[in-house]
Amino acid sequence: MSYAYSEDQLVEQPAIALFATLGWQTVSAQEEIFGEGGTLGRETKGEVVLAERLKAALSKFNPILPPEAISNAVDELTRDRSAMSLEAANREVYRLLKEGITVSVPDREHGGQKTERLRVVDWEQPENNNFVLVSQLTVTGPLYTCRPDLVGFVNGLPWVVIELKKPGVPARAAFDENLTHYKQQIPALFWSNALLIACNGTESRVGSLTADWGRWVEWKRIECEDEPRRVSLEVMLRGTCEPTRLLDLVENFTLFSEHKSGLVKTLAQNHQFLGVNNAIASMLEARKLGHGRGGVFWQTQGSGKSFSMVFFAQKVLRKLAGNWTFVVVTDRVELDEQIAKNFKTTGAVSEAEGDQCHAASGAHLRELLLGNHRYVFTLVHKFQTPELLCDRSDVIVLTDEAHRSQYDTLALNMRAALPRAMFLAFTGTPLIAGEERTKEVFGDYVSIYDFQQSIEDGATVPLFYENRTPELQLVNPDLNEDIYRLIEDTDLDADQDVAANLKLVATGGHETGFSWVS
């Protein structure tokens, strides 16, 4: 029985209804019937993949491939990965989702076998995929049986796990008490996971598989940056689980990075998702109009600006046709190394290629631009003259902190050196009076995520200023008498004696008689 003020009636049922309006089929597994033709087609509670739906989707996306290839792909996606860490298993399946599965099929033209790449997801037409939301799914692990509130399956694979609490119970309880337990006890449910959501109806947060609670974020805007900020389950679900946005988040706004602490999965935050898509739209409009001013991307320091650069570049490479080269420009060696490191650790560029593509001089920069490199990292100081370096139109310049004073002349040199390139400025601070040249080179704002917004979202630690006036304290009350005695004991002529006394009066003993009190 469901009570009027229960979690089910207040939170779960409205969430299910919203998923239905977003185009998801909704199914209750509360009284699941097992076997072929049953509620979900599962044979046992231990199955976490809806195999029949997966097979149907693969057959639909790959109509020319034989049934054996489809079966092999299903086996690869559903094989036991319990010997791997949860993060490594998730990354492996993620790569299969993004890049497809290599299968061997008969070569009827030439005989023998040939290799084909089988698609798992139709990234271009989201509506072609199968979306089903299952409530109260029972999953049995090696030791425990768990029942997540909501699981979203895409083409039969569990992508979204949502845990709900009734109003008044902190959303964090869903993370601490439920989701963390599920990851430990039924890890197979998370091998293909895209994102996790915890909500109590009014507070909603989304996080990646590896994120601790401090890195879970709210989703306050759905379509554009100037929407009123709202924290609700509706905004969260519309912003992350509407099919087109969900596929965009998974395909273009998910990164895995290697760190000393282990493998980390990063999911874009709300402002990064909206800002990067704005920047891409602005870039496409600039190309259509025939100029290279892609815009200024202002997202405050500490809010993940360098990750936004990676998201931007990776989405352009994946979604827009062209032999793109990205020239990443900074004005400090430390910043240059930091941004290059982010591109390396997230796998956007290999360690070796990242080292090879660091321009050591203007001549080296020219050489790199003539080569077939996806990324080139350089300091703005390499653009000492306006000489032509590259006349390609498929070069995109990503300039960090483009408004600093030393960029005034060098930025114009850079524009002359790359006359057909597209220029985007990434900055952590707003443009101020006297920096109009930045707009001449880069154009207007394409994204604004200021310091106040960042603090309110918890993306940046607030900065506090305390005005303190130090106090002076006399530590030697006999100071003047001591100095007069020293003067008398010193063999000074009349002029020197007057000068010493005048200095004593002028300083008031400040040089030696006072100490700072903090």
N, C-alpha and C positions, 0 to 999 in steps of 0.2 A: 504494500500500500504506500502511495506517495502522499506525504502531508503537505499542506498548503505552504508552509514556510520551510520546506526541506531544500537541501541542495539541488535535488532533482527538479523541483518545480521552479525555484527561483533562478537557477543558473544553467543547469544542464538542458532542460527542454527549450528555453529561448536560444541557446547556442545551436542546438540541433536544427531548430526552425530556421535560423540564419544561414546555416550551411546549405539547407535546402534551397533558399533563395539565391545562393551563390552558384547553384548548378550541381551540387553534390547529391548523389543518391544517399539516403539515410536508412540505416538498418539497425534494429535493436537485436543484440545477441544475448539479452537477458535470459531467454528461454531457447537458446540455440539448438537447432536440430542438425546433427552431424551426418556426414556422408554425402554422396552425389545427389544433387537435387535438394540438399538441405539449405539451411539459412544462408551459409556462406560457402558451402562446398568443402568445408574442412573435414578431414577424417578424424582428427584428434585435437584436443586442446593444446597440444604442444606445437601445432603448426602456426607460424606467424605470417605466412605468405598465402594469399588467396590464389592458389595455383591456376585454377581455371580462368580467372580474370587475367592473370599474367600471360598465360598461353594465348588467350584470345587477342590481347593487345599486341603481342609480338607477331602473331600471324597477320594481323591487320596492317602493321607498320612495314612488314617485310614479305609482301605477297609472293615474290618470285623465289623465295627460299624454300627448300624442301622441308617436310615435317621433322626430319631428323635434326636439322639445324635449329629449329625452334625448340625441340626437346633438349638439345645440348645447351642452349642458352638458358632455358629454365633451370636445368641442373646447375649451371654455373652461378646463377643468381641465388639459388636456394641452398647451395652446399653448406656444410657445417664449417663455421669459422670460429668455433669456440676455443681453438688453440691459439688464436690471435688475441691481441688486446682489443678492447671494444673500439678504441679510436682507429686502430689500424684496419680493422674489419670494415668500419664505416667508410674510411677513405677508399678502400678497395672497391666496395660496391658503388660508391659515388663516382669513381672513375668509369665504371661500367655504364652507369646511367648517362654520364655526359658524353663519353666517347663511343659508346656502343661496345658490342662483344664481337671479337674476331672468331669466325666459324669457318670450318673447312667444308666445301661443297663440291660435288662432281662438276668438272669442266666439260660440258657436253660438246663444246666447239673443238677443243684441242685434246680432249682426253685427260685422264688423271684427275687431280684435285686442284682447286683454286681457293684462295682466301677471300672471304667477304666480311664486311662489317655489318652486324645486325643491330638495328635501332631498338632501344628499349623505351624511349620517350619521344613523342612528337613535340619537339621544342617550338617549332614554328607555328603550329596550330593547336593551342592548348585544348580546345574543345574536342579534339580527336582522342584525347586520353580518357581513361576511365577513372572517375572520382567517386569514391564511396566512403561515407563516414559511418563507422560502427560504434555504437554505444554499448558499454558494459561488456566488452570482449574479455572472456576468460582465457588466460594463457598460463600453462603449466611449465615451470622450469624444473631443473634438477632437484630442487628442495622445496620450493614454494609455488603456490598458485596465486597469481595476481589478477586483478581486474581493473585496468585503466578505465577512466570515465569515457574518454573519446579517443578513437584512433582513426586517422585519415589515411586511406589507402589510395595510392595512385598506380593504376595498372596492376593492381594486386599486391603492391609492395607498401609496407607501412612507412609513410613519410612523416606523419604528424602525430604526436602523442600529446593529449591535453588532459590535465588533471585540474579538477574544480573543487572549490570549497564554498561553503555557504557564506553569505555576507556576515561580517563580524569576525570571521576566521582569517588571519593573514594569508595572502597568496603564497608567502614563503613556506607555509606549512605544507603546501602541495609539493614543493620542491624537496624540503627536508624529509618529510614523512613518507612520501609516495614515490615521486619520480626517481630519487636517489636509490630507493629500495628496488624499484623495477629494473634499473640499469644493472644492479648487482645480481638480481635473481632471475630475470628473463632477458639476458643481453641480446638474444637473437631478434627480439622485437625492435632493436635499435641499430641493427647492422645496415639498414637502408634509411635510417632516420634523417630527415631534413631539418626539423626544428621541434622544439618542445615549448609548450605554453602552460603557464600556471595562472589561475584566475579565481577570484572570489565574487565576480560580478561587477565590482567597481574598480578593483585593482587588477591589472593584467600585465604580465611580463612574458617576454619570449627570450629563449636562449638556445645556444648550440649544445650539442651533446657533451662537450668538454667544459663548458663554462660553469664556474661557480656562481652562487647567487649574486655576488657583487657585479658580475658582468651580464646579468640578465637585464633587459631594457624594456621600457614602455614603447608603445607604438601609438603616437598621438595624432598623426595626420595620415590621410589615406591617399590623396591624389596630388596635392601641391603644398608648398611650404607656407603659403599665407593662409591656410585654413586655420580656424580657431582650434586651439589645442584641447583635445578631449582624451581622457583616460577612461576607457570602457572596453568591455568585451567586444562590443560591436565594432569599434574602430580597429581593435587588434585583429579580429577575424577577417574583416573586409580588407584590411591593409596587408595581411600576410597570407591568407588562405583563399582569397578569390583566385580561381585557377590561373589566370594570366599572371598575376603578381607572384603567386607561389612558384610557378615555373621560372619566372625571372629571378626571384631570390635564390632558387636552388642552382640554376644554371650560371648566373653571372655575379652573384653576390655572396658566394660561399668560398672560403679559402681554408686550406690546411697549411700549417707552418710548423717547422721543426724547431724545437727549443731544447735547452739543456734539461728542462723539467719534463719534456716529452712532447708528443704530438698534440697540437692545439687546433681546434676547428673554430673558425671565425665566421660569424654571420653578420652581414651589414646591419648597422643601426638605421633607424627610420630616416634620419637626416642624410646619411650617406646614400641610401637607396634613392631618395627623391632628388638629391643634389646631383648625383652622377647621371641619372636619367635626364635631368634638365640640361646638363653639360653636353650630353650626346645629341639631344634635340637641337641645342644651339649650334653645335658644330655642323650638323647636317644642314641647318638653315644657312649658315655662313658659306658653306660650299655651294649651295644652290644659288646664293646671291653673288658668288664669285670673289669673296674676300676671305682673308685668313684670320679674322678676329673671332675666335671661338668663345671668348668671354672670361670673366673673372669669377673664380670659385672661392668664395670666402666662407670658410668654416673654421671657427675659432681654434686656437692652439690647444692641443690635448684632446681633441674630439675625433681623432683618427683620420687626419687629412692625408697622411701618406698611404693609408689603406685605401682611401677613396681614389687615389691615383692608380693603384693597382686594379681596383674594381673597374675603373674607367677604361684602362688600357685593355684589360682582359675581355671586357664586353665588346669593345670595338673590334678586336681581333676575331672574336667568335661570331659576331652578328653582322658586321659590315664587310662586304666584299672589297678586297684591295690588298696590295702588298705593303702593309703598313709598317712604318718605322717610327718609334717613339724616341724623341730626344728629351731626356730628363735633365733639366738645367737647374742648378742651385748656385748659391754665392759663397758657400763655405765648405771647406774640405770635410768637416765633421758631418754637415748635413748631407753632403754628397754621399758619404760612406753609409750614413744611416738609411737613406732612401734606397740606395742600391742593395743594402742588406735586407730590407723589407721585400724587395722584388725577388731576392734569392731565396729567403726562408719560406716564402709562399709558393715557390716553384714557378713563378712567372718567368724567371730566367735561371738557367743553371749556374752553379758556382763558377765553373770555368768560363762560360760565356759572359757572366757578369764582370769578371776580372778583365777579360779581353776587350770588352766594350767600354772601358773607362778611357775617355780621351785624355791623353797626357799633354797634348799641345794642339794648336790650331791645325797643324799639318796632319796630326793623327786623327783629329775630328773629321777633316775632309776625307781621309782614307776610310774611316768607319762609315761615313755617310754614303760613300761609293760602293761599299760592300753590302751584302744581303743580311743585315742585322735587324732584329725586331726592336732591340733597345740599344740606345747609346746614352751613356751617362757622362755629363761634362759640367764644368764650372763656367759661369757666364764670362769669366775673365779670359776665356779662350777666344772670345769674339772681340779681338782688339781692333780689327779693321772691318770695313763694310764689304770686303771682297766676297764674291759669290763662292759658296761652298757646295751647294746642292740645289738643283732646279726641279726636284721631284715634287709632285703635288700630293703624294701619299705619305708625307712626313708630318707628324704631329708633335709640336713642341709643348712639353708640360713643364712650366717654369714655377719653381717654388719661391714664395716670398718675392714676387715679381716687382713690387712697388718700392723696394728699398732704393735709397738715393743713388747707389752706384749703378743701378740698372738704367738710369736715364739715357746715357749715351750708348752703353753696351747693348741695351735692348734694341735700339735702332740699328746698331751694327748687326745684331742677330737677325732682325727682320730683313735686312739687305742681303745677308749671307744665305738666307733660306726664303727667297721671295715668294715661293708658291706653297709654303708650308702653312699648316693650321696652328695657331697659337692659343693656348689656354693658360691662364694664370691661376695658380693655387696659392692662397694666402691665408694666414691665420689672424690677420688684423685688417680693419677696414682701410680703404683708400682715404687720404686726407687732402686738404687743399695743397696744391703744388705738385700733385702726383697725376695730373691729367694725361701725361704722356703714357702712363700705363694703359689708359683706355684707348689711346691712339693705336697702340700695338695689339691689345688683347680684347677690347670691346667692353660692354657693360657687364654688370653682375649676372651670373646665371644661377647662382645659389648663394643664399645668405643664411648662415647659422651662427648667430652672434654669441658673445660670452654669456649674456643673461640666459638665453635659451639653453645653452650647454649646461649651465649650473642647475637650472630647473629640471633638466632631464637626467642629471647625475653623470653626464659625460665628462665634465670637467670639475675639478675640485675648486670650491669657491676661494677667492683671494680676499684676505682681510688686511686692512692697514690700521695700525695702532699708532697714534701720534703721541710720542713720549718726549718730554723735555727733561734732559739730565739736570740733576741738582748739583750745586757746588758746595763743598764743605771745607772749612779751614781745618787742617790737621795739625798745624803748628802755631798755637796762639802767640808764641814769642818770636815769630819769624822776623818782624821788623827789627827788633832789638838785636837779634843774632846777626842780621846783615849789617846794621850800623857798626857793630863791634868788629865785624870782619873788615869793613872799610877803614875803620880807625887803625886796625892792626896792620893794614897794608900801606906800604910806603908809596902813596900817590901824591902827585903834585896837585896844585890847586885846581887846574882845569879838569884833570881826571876825577878828582873828588866830586866836583860839581856834576859832571856827566853821570857818575855812578848814582848819585842821589836823585837826579832827575829821572833816570831809568827806573829806579825803585818806585818813585811816586807814580810814574806813568803806567807801570805794569801792575801796581798794587800787590806785588808778590805773586802774581798769577803763575809765573813760570815754575816756581819751585814750592810755593806754599799751599796750593790747592790740589785736590784730587777729585776725579769724577765719581759720582755715586749713582749706581744704576739700580 
